């Protein structure tokens, strides 16, 4: 009798595993179909006046977003796995907005503004575009939108960005604020990035993840760097990537899950 119960139990577990695996395979197959359906390609004019093509390839099942041009690829492993929003600006810049992992009860999106120069993808801007969430009785809402790209070339480009930043707390009304502003970013023609100001940074360090050794390396920096200021969010462009301060001296990649 005992052996019969064991056999029935093992049969039940085996059947459950097969059904679970079948369901996972079905989900993967359907999400792979959606990924292929939502893949996009855009023809752009590079900053060195060449016709190039940028490919956007979402992988919904693995939560990976890949963006490529020729042999250059940007991969974001923090991709939430929902369709991305894209806009082509002046045929030279591709705006990509996409949801990222934000934590429990938090909605978050990033925005990348890409261009091509010397057959390479350039992250002309990579910042947070949307954040909303609740903590106790406090509600936070941050949102930016690109309103316009003005100018005709890298010497005259200006990016107009609308910024909304608000906090509403019932427990501490004195901390409430609502910030609405429109800011204009200039274009650094040598680095191919937009910026609000250029700031001197000395006796500071950037922390960079090394995928080969699977560790983080700290490197000292010093110099004058472009910075984007959008409400309370500030990002610095340093050595080919966008960084934010974690404290007074150390900076970390804004999008730590993004590799190139």
N, C-alpha and C positions, 0 to 999 in steps of 0.2 A: 504493500500500500504506500509506504514511504517512497520507494523508488518511483512509483507511478506519479506521485505528486511532484517529485523532482523533475521528472521528464516533462510533465505538463508545464512546470514553471520555466524550464529552460526553453521549451518550445515557444512560450509566450514572450520571453525576452528576445529570442531570436527573431520572431515575427515583428516585434516592436522596433528592433534595430533596422530591419529591412524596410519597414514602412517609413521610418525617420530618414533613412538614406535616400529612399525614393522621393520623399517630399523635398529634401535638400537638393537633389539632382534636378527636380522640376523647377524649383525656385532659381537655381543657377542657370538652367537653360533659358527660362523666361527673361531673367535679368541680362543674360548675355545677348539675347535678341534685342532687348531695349537698348543696350549699350551700343550695338552696331547700328541700330536705327538712329540713335541720337548723336553719332559721330558726325562732326562737321569739318569743313575745310573752307578757308577764306583766302582769297587772293589779295595780297597787300603790296604796296610799293615800299621797298626798303628805304632807309635813310640815305643809302648810297645809290638811290634811283634804279634799283633792279626789281623786277617782278618776282615775288616769292609767294609761297603758299604755306599757311599755318594750319596744322591739323589739330583738332580737339577730339580726344578719345577717352570718354568716360568708361570706367569699369565699375558698374553698380554693385556687382556681387562682392568684389574685393575692396570696394571703397577706395579706388585709386583714380586720379585724374591725370592723364598724360597730354602734354601739349608739345608738338614737335614742328620743326622746320628744318628741312634737309637732314643733317646728322645730329642736330642739336635738340635735346629733349628736356622739358621741365616736368617733374613728377611730383604730385601732391598726395601724400599718404593720409592726410587729414580730411580728405574729401568725404562728405556725408553720404553721397550716393544718390543724389536727386539731380534732375536736369539743370544744366547751367544756362545762364542768361548771357547773351553776347551782343555786342554792338561794334560796328566798324566806324572809326572816326577818321575822317579826311583820307581814307584809303591807306593810312600809314600806321594807325594804332588800333589794336584790337582790345576792346574792353571785355573782360570775362568776370562775371559775378557768380559765385557758387557757395553753397552751404558747406560749412565745416563742422567738425565735432566741437560742441560747445559745453558739454557737461549736462547734468540733470537739471531740467527746467530752464535751460538757457538755449536761445536760438542765436546762431552766429553765422555770418557770411564774410567772405573775403572778396576783394576786388583786385584783379591784376590788369594792368595796362601794358600790353606788349607791343614792341616794334621789332624790326629786323635791321641789323647792321653788320656788314662784313660776314654775311651768311650765318649769323648767330642771333638767337633770341635775346632780347633785352627786356628786363623787367623795369619799365619806366616808372611804374608805381606798383607797390604790393602792400596793401593796408587792409585794416578791418573796415568793412562797409556797413555792417549791421550787427547789432547786439541788443538783445532784449532778454530780460529775466527778472525773477523775483527772489528776494532774500528776506524772509520774514514778512514784514509789512512794507518793504521797500521795493519799488518798481523802477528799473533802469531801462532807458531806451536811447540807443545811439544809432544814427543812420546818416550815411553820406550818399550823394548822387552827383554824378558828373553832369553838369548843366550844358557845357559847350567846350569845344576846342577851337580856339581862335588862332589866327596866324596862318601862314602859307608854307613855312619851312622851319627847320630846327632853330634858326636864329630869331624867329618871331613867334613861335608857339607859346600860347598861354592856355592853361587848363582851368576852367571855371568849375568850382565844386561847391555844392550846397551842403551845409553841415547842420544836423539836428542832434542835440545832446541834452537829455533831461533825466532827472532823478526825482521821484515822488515818494516821500516817506511820511507815513501817518504818525509814527512814533517820534520822529525828529524833524518836524516841519522846517526848522531853521536850516537844515541841510538841503532843502529842495531847491532846485534850479531848473531853468529851461533856457537853453542856448541855441539860437538860430542865427546862422551867419553864412555869408557867401565869401569864399576865399579864392584867390587867383594864384595859381602856381606857375612859376617860370620854368623854362627848359634849359638844362645843362647840356650843351651840344657836344661836350667832350665825353661825358659819362652816359649820355642818352637817358637821363632821368628828369622827372619833374621835381620841383622843390619849392618850399616856402622861403627858407633862409639857408645860408651856409654858416656853419658854426664850427668854431675851433674846439677840438677835443684832444686833450693831452692827459697823460697819466691814467688812461682808461684801457680797458681790455675787452676784446670780443671773444666769445666762446663759440667755437665751430665744431660741429659733429663730424668726425672722420668715419665714413662708412666702411672703409677698408679695415681699420683697426677697431671699429665699434667703440670709440671713446670720444670724449669731448676735449678739444685742445684749446688752451687759453693763449691768446696772442695780444701783445701790447700794441696799441695804436697811437698815432699822433698826427694831427693835421687839420685841415679845413674840409668839412664834409657837408654835402647837401642834406637837408632835413625837411620832412613834410610834417606840418602841424595842422591837425584837423580836430578842433575842439580840444579835448584833453589827451588825445592820442598824438604821439610824436614818434616818427620813425627816421632813422638815419641810414643813408646809403654808404656802406663801407666795404671796400674790396669786393665789389660785385654783388652784394646782397643787402637786404633791408634788415636793420637791427633796432631793438628797443632796450632802454635801460632797465635792468632789474634792480639796481641800487645806484649809488652815486658814481660808481666806477666801472661796473661790469655791464656789458651789453650782450644780449642773446638774439639769435635770429628771430624776426617777427614770426615767420611761418616755419617753425622747426621741422614740420613734417614735409617740407618741400625740398627736393634735391634737383641738381642739374648736372 
